[in-house]
Amino acid sequence: FFFSSRRRHTRSSLVSWARRCVQETAYMVCPEGKEKVGQIMMMIGRAVFGLGGENLTVATSSFIGQWFKGGELACALGVDISAARIAASVNDALQPKLYTDSGNKLHLGFWVGFGCTVYGFTLALVTVVLDTLADKAEKKEKDEADAKLPLNDTGKTKDESEEVRLSDMFSFGLPYWLITLNCVFFYMAYFSFMNVVSDLMQIRFGIDFEVCGFIMGIPYYIGAIGSPLTGIVVDRIGRRPIFICLSNYVMIVALLLLIALPQSKKGVYLVYVAGSLILYGCAYCFYVSGLWPSIPFTVQKKNIGSAFGITTAIQNIGLTLGPLIAGTVLNKDVVGGNYRLLNLIQVIEAGIGLFFGIWLYFYDLGPGRGILAANSVKANELQAQLEADNKKAADNHQDYQ
């Protein structure tokens, strides 16, 4: 994430895609019939995937945050996340067919994955070229502006304050950390549920396996369609803390609906389960359109990459703990494999996220604040004014010394 903060997010994206190509290659070269060798290669592939996947997310978010500075940031992030959800939906639909068509083997799926990563790597090359050209044009404009500024005692212009330091994270304000904590618990509840939803539908409600493959993609379908639209709304009206709170609340309602349903082996509650997943998809739309576009407005522009990176890193704590908790709860030797208990734990996680969201909402209502409640155009103006005031204060302090 520190690498992305230095306006090298496209290079970071390129490196991440290269790592993912290595991951898919490791999967494809796994020899059949050699279990131990295959396990080692799979572990190597997963490790490389971890190095590339999250870095790619940070680089992409930082890239969008730098390029879309006007009134379209939430929509741009929504389109980005929509593309990811479409890919996840296509993957869920294709996986079973690729597996059966290849004689219950995985190699065909790995080849498809490898082709997708090569395609992504190619697009990353294009973004590197575009971003390099933009960097040169921006540097030329900055050099021309710096030439008109007075020099300080060291012979440098007072405008040279864009160096990014790791210690900058300690200057991030309370809104940023509230957003990050909310992110941890929301994704902890969301993905720990999505990881087991197929088994839940089959075991608790007796829904057919093939039907589950389609139904479990409902949140992704809604996310793919709804995220850009919700992003447009957020750009127009603001109210980001409200969308964050609403997403946690809707998720809690969806989980309580599942908890209230009795167990069945005949699939008679298919409509209710689908309704719960629709609510889950709506919660996801509200969340990605409210939370991720809020981060650039809680830190200085030079620290946007670091901010996205730190949030993603801390978020991964929740993504690690969530499956561990789910695995423990569903271990029949421990508590009887109780899906209701798991859903209740997820309600608690979403409730904690809601608490941080409400805290963020009331904090943003304070005097001299309101940047998160403003629409994107107004929020950018407020942020620019705030950074100008901070820079002026720093320059005055430097002159005094």
N, C-alpha and C positions, 0 to 999 in steps of 0.2 A: 504493500500500500504506500510505503514511503517512495518507492520508485515511481508509482503513478502520480504522486503529488508533484513531481518535478516536470510535469507536462510531457511525460514519456509514457502515457497510458497506452498509446498505440503500439509502442515497442513491447510493453508488458503483455498486451493482448497477443502479439505475434509469438512471443516466447511461450505463452500459455497454450496457444493452439499447437505449437510444435510439441509440447509435452503431451498433449492429448493424442497427437499422432503416434508418439512413442507408446502411450498406453494401449491404444488399439492394436498396434503392432505386437505388443507383448501378449495380448489376448490371442491373436491369430496364430502365433507360432507355438502356442501350447500343444505339445504332442498328445495324441489320443492314446489312451491306455496306460499312461504314466502319471499316476495320480499325484505323487509327491512333486514331480517336476512341474506339473500343471498348476498345483497349488502355489508354488513359488512364483511362477510367472504371473499368475493372477494377482498375487499380493504385490508384486512389483508394479503391475499395471494400475492397481488401485492406489498405490502410493503416489505414482506419477500423476494420476488423475486428481488426487487431492492437491498436489502442487500446482496443477494447471487450472482446475475448475474454479476455485475461489478467486485466484488471481485474475482470471478472465472476467469474473463478475465485477470485481473492483475496478479493473481497467475500463470496462464498458461503461459503468456508472460514472466514473470520473470523466471519461470522454464526452458523454452526453451532458454532464454538468458544465463542462467547459464550452461546448459548442452551442448549447441551447440556453442562452442567458436571458432571453426575453420572456414573453408570456406563454411559452409553450413547453416549459420544462416538464411538468407533470404528464402532459400528453406524450412527449418524447420518451420518457421513462416507461409510460404505459404501453407504447408501441413495442419497445424493447422487451418488456416482460411478456407482452402478448405473443411475440414471436417465439419466446421460450416455451410458453404454455402450448402453442400450436405444435411445436416440436415434440413436447411431452405427450400430447394427445395422439399424435401420429405414431409415436413410439409404442404407446400402450396398445394401439390397434394393430400394429404390424408385428409385434413381438410373437404372439401365439402363432400367427400364420407362417412367419419365417421359420419358426422352430419346427412346426409340423411339416412344412414343405421340404425341409432339409433332412427329413428322416429323424426327427427328434434330436438334432444336433445344433450346436451354437455357432458354428463357423460362418454360416451365411449371415447371421445377424452381426457378427464381428466385421465382416467385409462391408456391410452397409454402414456400420458405424465408422469404419475407417474412411470410406468415401465422404461421409459427412464432415469429418474432421479435416480432410484435405481441402474440401470446399471452404470451410471456415478459415483455414490458414490462408487461402488465396484472398478471401475478402479482407483479412487482417493486413495483408500486404498492401491492398488498395488504400485502407485507412491510414497506413503509415505514410504513404505518398501524399495523401490529402492533408494530413496533419502537419507534415514537414513543410509543405508549401504555406500553410496558414501560419506556422511558427515563424517562418522567414518574413512574411508580410507584417506580422505583429511586432517582430523585433525591429524591423525597419521603422515602423511608426513610433515605437517606444524610444528608439535612439534619437529620432528627430525631436520628440517631446523632451527627452532628457537634456538635449543640447541647449534648450531654452531655460532650463532650471539653474538656479544659483548653486555654486559649489560650497560644500561645508569645509571644515578645517582639514579633513583628510583628503580633500581633492575629489571626492565623489559627490554625485548629485544626491539631494535629499530623497529622491524617489527610489533609490536602490534599497528596497526593503522587502523584496520578494523571495528572499532565501528561505527555504523550508527546513525547519529543524524538527527532530523527533520530540523535543521538549515542548513544541507547540501544542501537543495534545493536552497538556496541563492547563492551557488557557481556554480550552473549550468550556462553554458555559453550561449551566444546569439544563436548559432545553435539550441540548445535544445528548447528554447522558440519560435524560428521561426517555428520549426517543430510542436510544440504544437498548436500555433495559426493557422497554416495551417490545422491541424487536426480538429480543431473546425469548421472552415468554410466549409471544404470539407464534413464532415459527416453531418453537418447542411443541406447542399444542397442535399446530397445523400439520406439520410433517410427521409427527409421531402417529397421528391419526391416519394420514394418507398412506403411510407405510403398511398399515394393518387392515385397511378398510375392505380389501378384497376378501381376506380370511374372515373378517367380522361378518360380512354379508353371507358368506357360505355357511359358517358355523352357527351363528346366532339366528339367522333368518332363512336358511335353506335356499338361498338364491343360486341359480345355475352358474357354473364357472364362466361360461362364455358371456352370459348376461353381465356378470360382475366386471368382465374386462371392458365392457362398454360403459356401464354405470359409473365405475370408479373414475372415469375420465370427465364426468360432468363438471367438477370444479375447474378443470383445465379448459374445457370448452368455454365456460362462462368467463374465465379469466382472459382467454384469448380474444374474445369478442368485447367484453366489457371494460377491460383495463384502459384502452385508449379513450373510450367514451367517458369513463369516469375521470380520466386525466384531464380531458377538455373542461369538464365541469369544475374541477379543482382549480385549473388555471384561470377560469373565469370568475369564480366566487371565493376562492381561498378556503377558509375554514378547515385547514388540514387537521388540527387536533380533534375536531368533531368527527371527521372521517376515520381517524385512528380509533377513537372510542367506539364508534358505530361498528367497526369491523370486529372488534373484540366481543362486543355485545351480541352481534349476529352469530358469531361462532359459538358462543355459550348457548344460545337458543337452539342451534342445530344439534349440539351435543346432548342437551337435555331432552330433545325429541327422541333421540336414539335410546337414551337411558330409560325413558318412559315406556318404550315399546316392549311387549313381552316376547320371549323367545319363541321361535317357530321353525319348523323344519320343512314347511311347504311353500315358502316364498310369498306368503300372502301379504306381507308388509313391504313389498317392493316399492309401491308408490310413496310410502312414508319415508323409506330410506332414500329414494331419489330426491324427495323434497328436502331432506336434511342435507344432501350433497349440493343441491341448488343453493341453499343458504350458505354452505361452505364456500361455494364459488363466488357468491356476492360479497361475503366477508373478505375474500382474497382481493377482489377488485377494489373495494373501499380502502383496503390496507395499503396496497402497493401504490395507489394514487395519492394517498395521504402521507405515508411515512417517508418513503424514499425521496420524494421531491422536497421534503422539509429539511433534510440534512444540509444542502447547500446554503440555506438561509440561517443556519445556526453557527457557522464558522466563517472565517475569512476565505475569500475565493482561492487564495494560494494553498489553503489546507483542505480543499474539497476532496482530493484523492485520499489524503490521510484519514479524513473523517469517514469516508465510505469504507476504507480498509479496516479501520478499528471497529466500526460497527459490524462488519462482516466477520471479523475475527472473533469478537465477543458473541455474536450470534451463533457461531459454530459450537460454542460451549453448550448452548441449548440444543442444537442439532445432535450433539454427542450424547447428552444426558437423556434426551427424549426417547431414543430407541432402547437405551439401557433400562430405563424405567418400564417401558412397554414390554421388553423381554422378560423382566422380572415378574411383572403382573400377570403375563400370559403363560408363565411357566406353571404347568399343572401341579408340579410337585410343591409349589410354594403357596399359591392361593386359589388353585382350581381353574386357572385360565379364565378369569372373570373379565369379560369385555366391558361390562357395566362399570366395574371398578376403574378400569383404564380410562373410560370416558369421563368418569367423575374426576380423576386426576387431571385430565385435560381441561375440564371446566375450571378447576382451581388455577391451572397455569394461565388460561385465558383471562380469568378474573384478576390475577396479579397484573397481567398486561393492561387490563382495563383501568386498574388503580393508577398505574403510571401515566396512562393516557389522560385520565381526569386531572391528575396533578399538572400535566403539561398544559391542558386547556386553561386552568385557572391561573397558572403562572403567566401564560401569554396574555391574559387579560389585564395584567398589572400596568401601572403607569409607565409610559415610555416604551412599551413593548407592542405586541400585536402584529409582528412581522409574519407569524405563521397563520394568522387569521386573514391576512390580506391576500388579494389575488396576486397572480405572479408578477404582473407589471408593477403594482404598488410595492410588493415585497422586494423586488429588485431595486426600486428607487430608495426604499428604506435602508436596504443593505449597503447601497453605494454611499448614502449619506452617513451611515454609521461608520463605514470604513474611512471616509474622508475626515470625519471628526476625530477618529482614533489616530489617523496619520498626522493630522494637524497637531494634536496633543503631543505625539511622540516627537515631532519636529521641534516644537516649542521647548520640550524638555531637553532635547539635544542642544538647542541653542543656548539654553540657560546654563548647561554644564560647560 
